Amino acid sequence: MLSIAERINGMFKDVREAIKNKDPKAIRELAIKQTEAGASFLDVNVGTATADPAGAMKWLIEVIQDTVKTPIAIDSQKFDVLKAGLSVIKNEVLINSSKGDPEELDKYMTIAKEYNASLMCLTMDKCGIPQDVERRMEIAMTIVEKAVEHEFDLSKIYIDPVLFPINVDQKQPALMFDIFNQIKMISDPPPHRNVGLSNFSQGTKEKKLLARIFLTMGISYGLDAAVMDVLDKDLMDAAITAEIIMNQHVYSDSYLTACRK
Amino acid sequence: MEIPNVADKWSSGVNEITLGATKDKGGTRTKTITIGGSKCVPFMDFEGNPGHKPIIAMDVCDVPPDDWPETLSKPFADVLNDPAQWAKKCVEQYGADMICLKLDGIHPDKGNKSAEQAVKTVKSVLAAVGVPLIIWGCEQDEKDNEVMPKVSQAAKGENCLMGIVSQNSYKTLTATCLADGHSLITMAPVDINIGKQINILVSEMDFPLNRIVMFQSTGALGYGLEYTYSIQERERLAALTGDKMMAMPVICDVGREAWRAKEAKSGDSEAPQWGSREERGPMWETITAVSLLQSGVDIIRMQHPKAVAAVKKCIDRLY
């Protein structure tokens, strides 16, 4: 499971304050805590409050890189903020994210290749977010075709079919499972299958339970990456256990210990 | 038509371990041996770096074995009572890459030798040969836990490969090997889940993963070889796909297991239709070794010189 840790995000008060005061303490703590919890990537999102998002992105990445070696996911919809972030990246990096329009993909795949970055691509385009499986798969096909055209390593592509919150459209989560299955077959090697897990359960009363159950069900259909709360130990252990059940790791009595390392 | 490239890509590989220590590293070995490092399925070097060649460790016992058939004991008839000379013969005459000193004689039922006697034997073998040593206890936990720490201390700095530890008994030898700078063999009874578990348990004692060699009880040809094969194959695939608790090199005990088979040891008069035992025995050992090599093995424990020669030739041709 590739876990993209979501906590370094300007939408959270502690991160917003840290950015505002250029105080690295909270950022360092989150970087360490999320790394120790098993994060594959640390997502970095400056949020909306800062007047200088490009500067804030650079500062956050520099603070994190001074603290841990965990790869970073640069999370921004603004291309100049992304570029500012990439300019200071030292280790492996994931760009989060591009939309699925051909011209957007050209732009993002070009810069991703330049920095040897992985790339998250959403199955949405200028027509909006599709509500059905077919249209999402059409965009997924466009993403894969573009990757082939750009000679982009498909194992560094993450496709996110854009999961709606359960309290917005309850029909959507079940559609995802079919999509994960189909994306798994789309190429060899296939792109990764990602969802934004906290987004799915936001505003609900059983936030953690919903996230945990969706994640385990998703893993059984081929979900292998998620932007998620890695500090939720039950969630992380549920993911490991689902992978054990799907025979993705060799079982042992201490499999949790082994997989947490 | 273009033929598609069906080579698999592997994300990880088998750990590399160097065994033995020369003078500059605090030991007295004249050579060291590095094993592991494979990044592909055995003999499929078009998929990745095959790593280091599998090596052969010849068995030497601290007491003359009482269950060896004549075919097997004959080449060693002049040295069976002297482990040091026996080891020397294996290295100088039969080309053993390593010596596996088997301390059968400490077993309560097979002589019950003391720790002091075992230490003396180990020292004599270390003095007689320059190759790295495997030191293998008698597999009776209580006696091993009494003797092996003393043996370990006596060989401190030599970076021997010590064994074996199991899920039921691992703390004493693991702690001793950690202190004395040796590598360690973890054992599981033809069970991949327990194989992984013992590696986790040992690593929780802060024993470095890159000083562990895995051992699944070996089954000889006709006696469970296929069980050992499929477990070792799965272990290797897990290593290649990034399972750190399964990424250790593998050791097999081919010699002892092959020569326990009636097909290997029966005399000519007992089974005339099976052909001469002078050929049959070494062949049984050879086939067991060569078959298991395909599953992913880094050290093969062997016994008969003829089988050793045949397997060495096979490895050289395949690598």
HADDOCK unambig.tbl for C-alpha pairs under 7 A between the chains (distance, minus, plus):
assign (segid A and resid 250 and name CA) (segid B and resid 193 and name CA) 6.68 0.50 0.50
assign (segid A and resid 251 and name CA) (segid B and resid 193 and name CA) 5.46 0.50 0.50
assign (segid A and resid 252 and name CA) (segid B and resid 193 and name CA) 4.59 0.50 0.50
assign (segid A and resid 252 and name CA) (segid B and resid 194 and name CA) 6.30 0.50 0.50
assign (segid A and resid 252 and name CA) (segid B and resid 196 and name CA) 5.88 0.50 0.50
assign (segid A and resid 252 and name CA) (segid B and resid 197 and name CA) 5.14 0.50 0.50
assign (segid A and resid 253 and name CA) (segid B and resid 197 and name CA) 6.23 0.50 0.50
assign (segid A and resid 254 and name CA) (segid B and resid 197 and name CA) 6.29 0.50 0.50
assign (segid A and resid 258 and name CA) (segid B and resid 200 and name CA) 6.56 0.50 0.50
assign (segid A and resid 258 and name CA) (segid B and resid 245 and name CA) 6.98 0.50 0.50
